[in-house]
Amino acid sequence: MVNALEQYDPQIYELMRQEAARQSGSIRLIPSENYVSKAVMLASGSCLTNKYAEGYPGKRYYEGQQVTDLIERMARDRVTKIFKADHANVQPYSGSVANLAAYAALIKPGDTIMGMSLIHGGHLTHGWKVSVTSKFYHSVPYPVDHDTGRLDFDYIADLAKKHKPKVIVSGATAYPREIDFEKFGQIAKDVSAYHISDIAHIAGLVVAGIHKSPVPYADVVSTTSHKTLRGPRGGMLLCKAEHAEKVDKAVFPGLQGGPHMHTLTAIAVAMAEADTPEFVAYAKQVVKNAKALANKLLEYGFNLVSGGTDNHLILIDLRNKNIPGRKVAKALDRARIVTNYNTVPGDPAPPSNPSGLRIGTPAITTRGMKEPEAEQVAAFINKVVENIDNETVIEEVGKEVLLLCSQFTVPEHFIINNKTHR
Ligand code: DSN
């Protein structure tokens, strides 16, 4: 199908070919990225993109829903099954909208929310100052402990007692350790707050039983359908039965119009894939690879926030290397290793040029890489950092990366016109 595009729009086809080659010819370590299966890709690029379906199955505002109702019900059923949740809404366009909908369902504008501060690993929509979530709501962000890099539950409990939030958000985008959702649930209960848990990053690990699930301890759980879960780009909300109606109304008509039915279809496919022993093995390997990569980086003298990882991601504190995160990320990109610069707890530098680097293993694991390759990736990173101003060495590393990539090819449908690599 993609190759047929060459005929209709050669310019866009050529750009897609280049992007496919980039994804195949680089080591992609951004922890929120992955490679979807051919089935997910096909569902995503299907005739379902043509259909409007405002409303919910059995109660739509447009006719012609004979098939879409079945698809959305199937997606919801598969989501509730794998997450063991009472109710699922699979319509949010993204994790950001899902988070907004969770707030809109439970609290009023001006109410206080408490989420992890962006510069300590939280998400923009957890109430960070430049997000509308801090304008619609009164936001009291909580930090992580600067010395340990870990959540300090006594501090969070005291902050909650002081500010009496209506919502406490657990979950993060740059926290390398397991999150104790039960403790968050208890802190929320003690101050009569709702507990919203955002598991966008770790959803695949939760489904596989490798990370504890927040479902028993949270009123609403928000997630994306991609990242470790390896579905299409989208958002989802899970909740207890008592909140189902409010959550559904907050998504539609509260925040959105018609759901993206092609995405819902691909979500249904991805949830069936996640409900398999192969997916559990994949998720276990993601964590094994992250630990192997982290341990090797420690051997090379890198400082890691919290000293290591329990999940799919690693946060490198580059302050002992005296090189800013952005410079390292850009040099690594030239060596075909794709990462993102990130703040570290207590970072004196701004988010636009912070002191850290965030990396993760979901995508390399999908390619079939295991611990030896994860260690090899650590060696590549070390070589680039040690030679940060030496373009010859950086280019050499790029060639070695390309060689490694050629041994761990991406899924076949990523190959366009037989030109996999750049
Ligand atoms: N921007 C995503 C991430 O990379 O973590 C979260 O939305």
Residues whose N, C-alpha, C, O or C-beta is under 5 A from the ligand:
A	BS01	DSN	S32 T173
